[in-house]
Amino acid sequence: MIQAYIIMGCAGSGRREIVADLLDSLPAGSLVILPAGEPTAAVDQRLENKASITRWEMRPTGLVMPEIPAETDSVLILIDGTADPVEQLELLVEWFKARDEVELARIITVINSRLLCDNPQLKLWFDACVYFSDVVLFNKREEVPNKWFSDFQQRFAKLCYPCMFEFVKNARVRNPMEVLFPEARRMSLAFEFEDGEPKPEPVDLLSGSFGLGDESDEDDDPDEGGDELDDVAVTEPYFERDYSGRRKIRLPDIREYLGR
């Protein structure tokens, strides 16, 4: 089974440098898939020295992902840090459903702490990333007050988020193996496919439904509370759309804050 990691965060947050660090703790035979929309960077040479590098692309018809060589042990997929992360994750759910040989190990978000601290209006964008994340890494921490970090973590602790929060220093994490350990700690259930069972039906992009409930079930006994249970639908809040097909939760355009 190929272990896959999704690396989230905005462009310029230092994700590739952190991936270069994490690759030292992964077995040989890793594949790094970069978004086609992001330009090359100096750190890419370090990545090429440690792993195979390729690109993926998001088109109106869906994701165009490269073939994964059979000898691959782990895959690290960087989402496009200039685009909507939810749109990309919803398409990645479908990609994982179609590939039994690939298992999602973890979703890791790298936060540009300085950017978010200076632009609190980006809270919703980063909140969406944290919701889907097993690990959240604070990077670009220069001149950000300690209280900002404690307040940020406390807010999610009150919401009982199980994800880990770690600090990055000099593009390195304190314990790479803890970050990479394949254990789900995210709020989202979108990528949770039961072992040994058929994967869920493809996502209805207009409703956000993952086939976890059947609204047409006519066998429920009303006396046993069947109707009440039918009213409770298991949905992914960030995937939900209104009747016009638009997201119920719409994220700000990160490009407006990146100078692009």
Buried (B, 14 or more C-beta within 10 A) or exposed (E): EBBBBBBBBBBBBBBBBBBBBBBEEBEEEBBBBBBEBBEEBEBBEBBEEBBBBBBBEBEEEEBEBEEBEEEBEBBBBBBBBBBBBBBBBBBBBBBBBEBEEBBBBBBBBBBBBBBBBEBEEBEEBBBBBBBBBBBBBBBBBEEBEEEBBEEBBEEBEEEEBEBBBBEBEEBEBEEBEEBBBBEBBBBBEBBEBEEEEEBBEEBEBEEBBBEEBEEEEEEBEEEEEEEEEBEEBEBBEBBBBEEEEEBEBEBBEBEEBBEE
